Amino acid sequence: MITPPIGQLLYVMSAVVKIRVSEMTPFMTAYLVILALITFIGALSTWLPIMTGF
């Protein structure tokens, strides 16, 4: 469920679980850091398939 539009999803999920969007900041920060690592370090995105034999 993390596809564009992320902003709309944040507001819908915050309403469902009854927390404020500002309380999701640590999770979104971690998500963006992991996304940046996978995007800019190509070996991270190909490591698991290589290790499993694909």
Secondary structure, DSSP 8 states (H G I E B T S, - for coil): ---S-HHHHHHHHHHHHT--GGGGHHHHHHHHHHHHHHHH-HHHHHHHHHHTT-
